[in-house]
Amino acid sequence: MVSGIFNPFEELKTKSILETLSLIPRSIAFVFRASPFYFLVSNTSGFIRAGIGALLLWLGKVVIDRVIAVFGSEIDWMFVLLPMIAIVVVRVIRTGISSSSNFVSFMVMQKVDVKSQSLLLNKAADLDLAYYESPHYYDRLYQARSNIHYIQSASLSLIGLVSETFMLIAMFGLLSVLHPMAFLLLFATISPRIFIEGYTARRRFDLDMELTRNNRITYYFQSLLLERENVKEIKIFGLASYFVEKFFKYRDLLIKAYLRLSIHFLKVELVFDVLSMSGLCLVWLYAVYRASTGEITVGDLYMVFGAAQTSKDSIEAWFGQGGSVFENSLYLTRFFELVDLDPRTVDGALNRSMASPRALLPARLEQGIELKNVSFRYPGTDEFVLKDISFFIPASARLAIVGENGAGKTTLVKLLTRFYDPIDGSVCLDGKDYREYELDELRRGITVIFQDFAHYHFSVADNIGVGYVDLINDRTRIEQSAKNGGAHDMAMKLPNQYDTMLGRTYEEGVDLSGGEWQNVAISRAFMSDAQLFILDEPTAALDAFKESEVFDRFAYLTEGRTVVLVSHRFSTVRMADLICVIEDGRVIEYGSHEELVKLNGKYRRMYDAQAERYH
Ligand code: ADP
């Protein structure tokens, strides 16, 4: 668990080497738990393959030694052929293991992917809206999502590291025939690689983190060009080549940055290669010398040559795998940081720990909802968006909130739906602070039709049914909600009526007009039994007649429930029982339409200005 408050506006620091390495046992445990059987199988096959590598070299030596032993005399075929047959059999076994190890690795990767995706998706769903307000959050999510596959690579490099270790032990045994120090000499000339492995891993990681925003922007331009909703504008404004150019400009930055890094690595790598080659040459020279003095057989010479080359490759691969494990762990820090994030520690997150036992949400609102001296500013900002707001929404009343753009109306809706808690003051339902109720229960008591409601590419029935997901299969309720929300007639005209797919994800998908989508969203709200209905300018896509018709129907159907409406249409606003005028985060007027007109203030001016346009 992360301690302290997480501030999404703060840059994340790269973890230290120790912190990164401490993730290795956790990654092993993660992979093991995701797929114990395949994890063990892949390690066992690594062990066997290492043994086979050594065995083949030894068998080669036996063949050569036996050929030399029978040189000049009559050949005993069984004597020579036996180790050759053994070589063929062992090679067949190795091929079998190699092919099946691809399947085993694939299975490990799939299982690890399922486990990590599920952790990440559940965490993202668990985080409050506060976390979603900052571009840094998207950087984090992007990093965590794109780093997910490092768990798989980490597991593969760990498996690789284990099998390379077995291979090293086997090669050490074979090279000892020449001299026990031969292997150590090779190891010593190759071991400085550990520094370049660690260094390159760190540099690549830092560059990737630095380029996260750049990456996101690159793919943003790509999505602008590929997604349907933008096609019209792109064509009419002739934006295609401008966006393509932008895409390549950002992509170019990436390529150049990686190119510079690769050239830098190449130079360092060359120096280390020369060092390790000189170690190998020394071992070979020594082997030739010992063979020439007759201290080792020609078969031994063959074996030692092979073993020295394989040892060099294996030691390099071993450091390479070690570097990969380190590099993968570095990337994994970003994944685990998100998975470990305690949602309560996010700046601006809801305080869910207050008052227990919880107050019981009334089945029917008795008194109403009251805002008491509410002040609020968004996390990471200093300016208060709502300032000392107090007003009352009586139960069963219809209240309209009006105000100019940026006055704070949507922010007020976010507090009424408890996406945020006020910084000062409180929002009370039937006299009790929102925080005293169970959050899920409170949210079930509220339904909202947002300005930017979702357009699900599901069937009409499911689009409405998600308004009360427990009843998504209740067709009668869905149809009733559609009748209430004004989507029924439209649905009946579609090719498969309520089963018609909406959107263009499916071939048979049908698209709706803005107004029709809005009716679907309104119908969705009618699925719920909520006591508080909030409409945040959901009727903007409807014409003025349609809007007042919707509102009339809404007023009738929500009889007995409490309605909060945010609208710019005064023809609709005037039908509300109460109107609350917000300006610059404060309530400046509050009362019925008649009262506010009489007051001759801001409301009157806005009302008259709009009325004039219709004359
Ligand atoms: P309205 O709905 O009345 O047009 P909003 O409630 O959307 O106004 O916005 C009120 C003020 O809060 C604006 O100045 C806006 O810039 C600011 N604001 C809105 N959302 C955020 C946010 N997520 N983070 C920071 N400031 C915000």
Boltz pocket constraint, residues with backbone or C-beta under 6 A from the ligand:
constraints:
  - pocket:
      binder: B
      contacts: [[A, 133], [A, 378], [A, 379], [A, 381], [A, 385], [A, 403], [A, 404], [A, 405], [A, 406], [A, 407], [A, 408], [A, 409], [A, 410], [A, 411], [A, 412]]
      max_distance: 6.0
